[in-house]
Amino acid sequence: MNVQRRLDEVGMACSSCHQASNTPGPHRPPGAPRWGLAPREQVFEGKTPRQLCEALKSPDSNGHRTLEAIQHHLLDDPLVQWAWAPGEGREPVPVPRAEFASAVRIWIESGGLCPEDGQ
Ligand code: HEC
């Protein structure tokens, strides 16, 4: 599907079609609470691992979240959890949830250390 931010601008909210949970059946809209695109400042593309790490920690680009709130968002938010249960005909994200959760906890416990560029 060609997902575009422009939909909102033309007055069609994602929630016109997407519900709070997956609509059963092939090619039906997936869903989760507060379905929508992440804000522009949270785009991952083109960032080095260090830039991505810094952006995740920066209140200006992370929705004013503390490290604790980032952990809660990544591990408990139903919209993020949807990635491991995307509904019929879709593949979950390639990293197993338990592995992701463990990596998030280790990172948070480190105080949110960021890699040097090139690592
Ligand atoms: C007019 C109805 C409609 C609107 C509005 C809409 N979607 Fe969808 N969306 C669908 C349908 C139907 C599917 C399932 C398509 C399929 O599986 O073939 C879908 C699928 C998706 C998928 C899964 C894509 C994939 O690769 O399987 C994402 C992500 C998505 N939409 C995000 C959004 C976002 C974010 C918005 C708002 C900016 C939005 N959609 C607005 C109908 C809509």
Boltz pocket constraint, residues with backbone or C-beta under 6 A from the ligand:
constraints:
  - pocket:
      binder: B
      contacts: [[A, 1], [A, 3], [A, 4], [A, 5], [A, 7], [A, 8], [A, 12], [A, 13], [A, 14], [A, 15], [A, 16], [A, 17], [A, 18], [A, 26], [A, 27], [A, 28], [A, 29], [A, 30], [A, 35], [A, 36], [A, 37], [A, 88], [A, 89], [A, 90]]
      max_distance: 6.0
